Amino acid sequence: MEIRKISIGTDYKNTSMHYIVGQSVLSNSNKIYMIKYDEKKNAYKLFIINHKDEIVLWKEFNFNMPITIEYNIDF
C-alpha cells in the first residue's frame, strides 16, 4: 500500500508534525513526493521534488519517535 501521510509525535492532534504527499515544504519551493518505509533501516523516509523535477531524500524517522501512518485507500 502507498503511504499518504505520516505524523510524528506523541500528541497526534496538538503537537505532532504531519507530512502529506503533495504538501508544499521549504517555503513552497518543494513538495513531498513520496513517503517510503525502509525495511533495512527500519525507518520511514520522506522524499521531496523540486521545480527541476529532482527527487531527494529530505527526512528520515526511526521508531525512537511515535509515528502514525495513513495509507491511500482506494475502493
VMD Tcl script that builds the backbone (N, CA, C; Angstrom):
set m [mol new atoms 225]
animate dup $m
set s [atomselect $m all]
$s set {name element resname resid chain x y z} {
  {N N MET 1 A 0.824 -1.191 0.000}
  {CA C MET 1 A 0.000 0.000 0.000}
  {C C MET 1 A 0.866 1.252 0.000}
  {N N GLU 2 A 0.355 2.249 -0.625}
  {CA C GLU 2 A 1.059 3.522 -0.714}
  {C C GLU 2 A 0.756 4.385 0.509}
  {N N ILE 3 A 1.803 4.954 1.107}
  {CA C ILE 3 A 1.634 5.818 2.277}
  {C C ILE 3 A 1.225 7.207 1.816}
  {N N ARG 4 A 0.177 7.746 2.420}
  {CA C ARG 4 A -0.351 9.064 2.084}
  {C C ARG 4 A 0.112 10.129 3.060}
  {N N LYS 5 A 0.238 9.756 4.348}
  {CA C LYS 5 A 0.551 10.732 5.397}
  {C C LYS 5 A 1.320 10.051 6.524}
  {N N ILE 6 A 2.261 10.779 7.095}
  {CA C ILE 6 A 2.974 10.325 8.284}
  {C C ILE 6 A 2.909 11.447 9.319}
  {N N SER 7 A 2.640 11.069 10.556}
  {CA C SER 7 A 2.591 12.032 11.659}
  {C C SER 7 A 3.608 11.599 12.695}
  {N N ILE 8 A 4.407 12.557 13.168}
  {CA C ILE 8 A 5.484 12.282 14.105}
  {C C ILE 8 A 5.214 13.048 15.382}
  {N N GLY 9 A 5.150 12.329 16.501}
  {CA C GLY 9 A 4.962 12.994 17.787}
  {C C GLY 9 A 3.994 12.255 18.685}
  {N N THR 10 A 4.013 12.622 19.956}
  {CA C THR 10 A 3.216 11.913 20.960}
  {C C THR 10 A 1.766 12.352 21.004}
  {N N ASP 11 A 1.472 13.576 20.625}
  {CA C ASP 11 A 0.104 14.098 20.688}
  {C C ASP 11 A -0.364 14.397 19.267}
  {N N TYR 12 A -1.015 13.422 18.658}
  {CA C TYR 12 A -1.390 13.484 17.241}
  {C C TYR 12 A -2.137 14.770 16.900}
  {N N LYS 13 A -3.070 15.151 17.719}
  {CA C LYS 13 A -3.928 16.303 17.406}
  {C C LYS 13 A -3.253 17.651 17.636}
  {N N ASN 14 A -2.460 17.780 18.692}
  {CA C ASN 14 A -1.968 19.103 19.098}
  {C C ASN 14 A -0.519 19.423 18.744}
  {N N THR 15 A 0.375 18.462 18.849}
  {CA C THR 15 A 1.785 18.813 18.691}
  {C C THR 15 A 2.548 17.978 17.658}
  {N N SER 16 A 1.921 16.954 17.080}
  {CA C SER 16 A 2.619 16.137 16.085}
  {C C SER 16 A 2.872 16.934 14.818}
  {N N MET 17 A 3.946 16.590 14.125}
  {CA C MET 17 A 4.239 17.152 12.810}
  {C C MET 17 A 3.612 16.209 11.781}
  {N N HIS 18 A 2.865 16.765 10.845}
  {CA C HIS 18 A 2.167 15.982 9.838}
  {C C HIS 18 A 2.779 16.262 8.468}
  {N N TYR 19 A 3.078 15.207 7.733}
  {CA C TYR 19 A 3.648 15.317 6.395}
  {C C TYR 19 A 2.765 14.515 5.436}
  {N N ILE 20 A 2.283 15.174 4.371}
  {CA C ILE 20 A 1.357 14.567 3.429}
  {C C ILE 20 A 1.963 14.633 2.031}
  {N N VAL 21 A 1.848 13.536 1.289}
  {CA C VAL 21 A 2.335 13.523 -0.093}
  {C C VAL 21 A 1.632 14.645 -0.862}
  {N N GLY 22 A 2.413 15.460 -1.569}
  {CA C GLY 22 A 1.892 16.589 -2.320}
  {C C GLY 22 A 1.942 17.909 -1.566}
  {N N GLN 23 A 2.248 17.855 -0.271}
  {CA C GLN 23 A 2.318 19.059 0.566}
  {C C GLN 23 A 3.526 19.912 0.196}
  {N N SER 24 A 3.332 21.223 0.109}
  {CA C SER 24 A 4.444 22.143 -0.136}
  {C C SER 24 A 5.275 22.291 1.132}
  {N N VAL 25 A 6.600 22.305 0.958}
  {CA C VAL 25 A 7.525 22.436 2.090}
  {C C VAL 25 A 8.673 23.361 1.699}
  {N N LEU 26 A 9.458 23.746 2.678}
  {CA C LEU 26 A 10.641 24.578 2.458}
  {C C LEU 26 A 10.284 25.851 1.696}
  {N N SER 27 A 9.426 26.665 2.292}
  {CA C SER 27 A 8.986 27.945 1.705}
  {C C SER 27 A 8.332 27.762 0.342}
  {N N ASN 28 A 7.574 26.691 0.210}
  {CA C ASN 28 A 6.838 26.369 -1.027}
  {C C ASN 28 A 7.737 26.116 -2.237}
  {N N SER 29 A 9.010 25.843 -2.005}
  {CA C SER 29 A 9.923 25.602 -3.126}
  {C C SER 29 A 10.000 24.120 -3.506}
  {N N ASN 30 A 9.463 23.253 -2.678}
  {CA C ASN 30 A 9.497 21.809 -2.916}
  {C C ASN 30 A 8.172 21.210 -2.468}
  {N N LYS 31 A 7.908 19.980 -2.921}
  {CA C LYS 31 A 6.721 19.245 -2.475}
  {C C LYS 31 A 7.147 17.862 -2.018}
  {N N ILE 32 A 6.405 17.331 -1.063}
  {CA C ILE 32 A 6.671 15.954 -0.641}
  {C C ILE 32 A 6.245 15.044 -1.787}
  {N N TYR 33 A 7.177 14.271 -2.263}
  {CA C TYR 33 A 6.956 13.412 -3.426}
  {C C TYR 33 A 6.484 12.018 -3.015}
  {N N MET 34 A 7.126 11.466 -1.968}
  {CA C MET 34 A 6.845 10.091 -1.579}
  {C C MET 34 A 7.261 9.873 -0.131}
  {N N ILE 35 A 6.513 9.020 0.556}
  {CA C ILE 35 A 6.884 8.555 1.894}
  {C C ILE 35 A 7.065 7.049 1.765}
  {N N LYS 36 A 8.224 6.566 2.154}
  {CA C LYS 36 A 8.551 5.160 1.933}
  {C C LYS 36 A 9.126 4.537 3.194}
  {N N TYR 37 A 8.782 3.279 3.446}
  {CA C TYR 37 A 9.342 2.539 4.567}
  {C C TYR 37 A 10.578 1.782 4.097}
  {N N ASP 38 A 11.676 1.927 4.815}
  {CA C ASP 38 A 12.930 1.237 4.512}
  {C C ASP 38 A 13.093 0.101 5.512}
  {N N GLU 39 A 12.872 -1.123 5.049}
  {CA C GLU 39 A 12.942 -2.287 5.937}
  {C C GLU 39 A 14.336 -2.512 6.505}
  {N N LYS 40 A 15.364 -2.250 5.728}
  {CA C LYS 40 A 16.733 -2.480 6.188}
  {C C LYS 40 A 17.090 -1.563 7.362}
  {N N LYS 41 A 16.672 -0.299 7.289}
  {CA C LYS 41 A 16.986 0.669 8.348}
  {C C LYS 41 A 15.867 0.776 9.382}
  {N N ASN 42 A 14.739 0.075 9.122}
  {CA C ASN 42 A 13.576 0.140 9.998}
  {C C ASN 42 A 13.185 1.605 10.243}
  {N N ALA 43 A 13.039 2.339 9.137}
  {CA C ALA 43 A 12.776 3.776 9.214}
  {C C ALA 43 A 11.870 4.203 8.064}
  {N N TYR 44 A 11.186 5.312 8.271}
  {CA C TYR 44 A 10.384 5.935 7.223}
  {C C TYR 44 A 11.176 7.082 6.620}
  {N N LYS 45 A 11.130 7.206 5.282}
  {CA C LYS 45 A 11.884 8.234 4.582}
  {C C LYS 45 A 10.928 9.120 3.807}
  {N N LEU 46 A 11.183 10.429 3.858}
  {CA C LEU 46 A 10.413 11.412 3.106}
  {C C LEU 46 A 11.270 11.948 1.975}
  {N N PHE 47 A 10.757 11.850 0.759}
  {CA C PHE 47 A 11.435 12.354 -0.417}
  {C C PHE 47 A 10.685 13.569 -0.923}
  {N N ILE 48 A 11.435 14.597 -1.364}
  {CA C ILE 48 A 10.825 15.797 -1.914}
  {C C ILE 48 A 11.237 15.952 -3.368}
  {N N ILE 49 A 10.440 16.726 -4.108}
  {CA C ILE 49 A 10.730 17.023 -5.507}
  {C C ILE 49 A 10.759 18.542 -5.659}
  {N N ASN 50 A 11.732 19.026 -6.422}
  {CA C ASN 50 A 11.851 20.475 -6.606}
  {C C ASN 50 A 11.344 20.884 -7.989}
  {N N HIS 51 A 11.473 22.152 -8.314}
  {CA C HIS 51 A 10.970 22.676 -9.585}
  {C C HIS 51 A 11.714 22.126 -10.808}
  {N N LYS 52 A 12.876 21.523 -10.584}
  {CA C LYS 52 A 13.638 20.900 -11.674}
  {C C LYS 52 A 13.331 19.406 -11.801}
  {N N ASP 53 A 12.318 18.945 -11.040}
  {CA C ASP 53 A 11.922 17.533 -11.004}
  {C C ASP 53 A 13.014 16.632 -10.434}
  {N N GLU 54 A 13.868 17.186 -9.577}
  {CA C GLU 54 A 14.880 16.389 -8.885}
  {C C GLU 54 A 14.260 15.859 -7.597}
  {N N ILE 55 A 14.407 14.572 -7.373}
  {CA C ILE 55 A 13.866 13.930 -6.177}
  {C C ILE 55 A 15.012 13.637 -5.232}
  {N N VAL 56 A 14.892 14.105 -3.984}
  {CA C VAL 56 A 15.953 13.898 -2.993}
  {C C VAL 56 A 15.346 13.476 -1.658}
  {N N LEU 57 A 16.128 12.737 -0.890}
  {CA C LEU 57 A 15.738 12.363 0.462}
  {C C LEU 57 A 15.798 13.607 1.338}
  {N N TRP 58 A 14.718 13.892 2.047}
  {CA C TRP 58 A 14.642 15.085 2.885}
  {C C TRP 58 A 14.717 14.738 4.362}
  {N N LYS 59 A 13.940 13.770 4.811}
  {CA C LYS 59 A 13.916 13.413 6.231}
  {C C LYS 59 A 13.822 11.910 6.384}
  {N N GLU 60 A 14.272 11.457 7.550}
  {CA C GLU 60 A 14.193 10.040 7.887}
  {C C GLU 60 A 13.804 9.923 9.355}
  {N N PHE 61 A 12.824 9.079 9.633}
  {CA C PHE 61 A 12.350 8.882 11.003}
  {C C PHE 61 A 12.441 7.411 11.359}
  {N N ASN 62 A 13.017 7.128 12.538}
  {CA C ASN 62 A 13.056 5.741 13.004}
  {C C ASN 62 A 12.038 5.569 14.127}
  {N N PHE 63 A 11.979 4.388 14.680}
  {CA C PHE 63 A 10.949 4.084 15.665}
  {C C PHE 63 A 11.295 4.547 17.074}
  {N N ASN 64 A 12.299 5.410 17.232}
  {CA C ASN 64 A 12.542 6.041 18.532}
  {C C ASN 64 A 11.512 7.124 18.790}
  {N N MET 65 A 10.760 7.497 17.759}
  {CA C MET 65 A 9.724 8.521 17.867}
  {C C MET 65 A 8.366 7.869 17.619}
  {N N PRO 66 A 7.316 8.378 18.265}
  {CA C PRO 66 A 5.970 7.872 17.954}
  {C C PRO 66 A 5.589 8.264 16.518}
  {N N ILE 67 A 5.125 7.283 15.760}
  {CA C ILE 67 A 4.795 7.502 14.350}
  {C C ILE 67 A 3.396 6.966 14.078}
  {N N THR 68 A 2.606 7.744 13.341}
  {CA C THR 68 A 1.300 7.311 12.865}
  {C C THR 68 A 1.328 7.380 11.344}
  {N N ILE 69 A 0.859 6.321 10.702}
  {CA C ILE 69 A 0.865 6.228 9.245}
  {C C ILE 69 A -0.571 6.181 8.733}
  {N N GLU 70 A -0.832 6.899 7.637}
  {CA C GLU 70 A -2.099 6.795 6.929}
  {C C GLU 70 A -1.784 6.327 5.511}
  {N N TYR 71 A -2.570 5.386 5.028}
  {CA C TYR 71 A -2.364 4.836 3.692}
  {C C TYR 71 A -3.433 5.338 2.747}
  {N N ASN 72 A -3.128 5.322 1.438}
  {CA C ASN 72 A -4.150 5.589 0.432}
  {C C ASN 72 A -5.064 4.371 0.388}
  {N N ILE 73 A -6.343 4.617 0.472}
  {CA C ILE 73 A -7.330 3.542 0.398}
  {C C ILE 73 A -8.204 3.829 -0.825}
  {N N ASP 74 A -8.135 2.965 -1.797}
  {CA C ASP 74 A -8.953 3.105 -2.998}
  {C C ASP 74 A -9.958 1.959 -3.030}
  {N N PHE 75 A -11.223 2.323 -3.055}
  {CA C PHE 75 A -12.282 1.311 -3.103}
  {C C PHE 75 A -12.850 1.219 -4.487}
}
mol reanalyze $m
mol bondsrecalc $m
mol representation Tube
mol addrep $m
